[in-house]
């Protein structure tokens, strides 16, 4: 299963994107706001205006672009066509013709067949999500790496890691995964590029690990995928969000062997261990119990970690006594409490 296809249902509801107004309360959009909406860079919008005449009907003070509902409709058509592999010049011509044709009188634009046309073309099944998801998805389908980077960075800067992951990154990854799973391995290149840039953004916004003392001090949160599990994006998001809360972590990534995991627990004395399992086939309760039973410290004052089961793979087994948070926010609250509880002397 692909990384993007791994994410379970994170959004539900009717896709209301077409019913939403192109401008806020009828107020023309600035170039920056429109770029974020469409998932393109402001430079791209200016280039399309200069090269193909797809620009705003009016400009404030004669210079600053202000995009009306009609302007946005043309650009949305332009984005749909270019995402489907239509050359920009031809897409611009068709988008303008569509906007100039009275409703109900024009036949649907038939995209020309081309040996270079991407087989990954089309829209993603996003559902009822934030507008930022739509811009990110459009940029990903176009394989527009600079726009993807800009969209992800803007989401983190505006909302923070936790909200950006739950409400922008994860829903878009989920949409790509659904499209990948339902279209016969198409969209693979979109999935790979989006996953790479999400991971890059998460790591870029993860604070550097703070220096830890010996195991007698408050231990870090240890994050690891169970053996055989390769999907890491969700615990990368958790690691970044914990760092933003100034909680010390140790990230071990994908498919950590049992012996290595046990050795790390004994050496670090963590306040908690997060075990990520995406699939039921990799989730192992005996492993979780083994980690929970691992102890360290001097005789008479030995202690063990809080083991947290994360990921949909744990939904099947009965994990009595082992917490299984359902969202990133729940995981943050749980792990923050465990860390500060240990600092206060409340050992697991």
Secondary structure, DSSP 8 states (H G I E B T S, - for coil): --TGGG------S---GGGS-SSBTTB-B-HHHHHHHHT--HHHHHHHHHHH----SEEETTTEEEB-HHHHHHHHHHHHHHHTT--HHHHHHHHHHHHHS-TTSS--------TTS-TT-S-----S--HHHHHHHHHHHTT-HHHHHHHHHHHHHHH-HHHHIIIIIHHHHHHHHHHHHHTTTTTHHHHHHHHHHHHHHHHHTS--------TTS---EEEEE-TT----HHHHHHHHHHHHTT--EEE--S---HHHHHHHHHHH--SEEEEE-SSTTT--HHHHHHHHH-EESSTTS-EE-EEEEESGGGGSS--TTS---SSHHHHHHHHHHHHHHHHTT---
